[in-house]
Amino acid sequence: MRAAVFAIAMALSFYANSAEWKKVEGIYSVTAKDMVSPIEDSHYRIQLKGVSAKDLYSAMKATPQKDDCTGAIAKNIGDMQCLYYKATNNYECHFSINIAEQEIEYGVSC
């Protein structure tokens, strides 16, 4: 009996603590690091939009600041950037993954 109660409690706690999985809104491309890089498929570039971008923006523990390039309100952590366009109430996030190094790098230049 105790084992059954324990198993049910564990299953319920796992369910309660699991994250909600959602569809991703955005686009991606596998590219070179830059225009002169000899390796054509070294980076996985991601541009999130909509709820996907809003959720990431909200999760970023960074102080919002005005972005000089876009005029949007930006949150930056390292090279990852998310933007909030107040006038249109839209969100965007830009970053890339260096595939070989497994590191986050810039997504879109100014």
Sequence and secondary structure as in RCSB ss.txt:
>XXXX:A:sequence
MRAAVFAIAMALSFYANSAEWKKVEGIYSVTAKDMVSPIEDSHYRIQLKGVSAKDLYSAMKATPQKDDCTGAIAK
NIGDMQCLYYKATNNYECHFSINIAEQEIEYGVSC
>XXXX:A:secstr
 HHHHHHHHHHHHHHHHS       EEEEEE SSTT S TT EEEEEEEHHHHHHHHHH  S  EE TTTSSEEE
EETTEEEEEETTTTEEEEEEEEETTTTEEE  S  
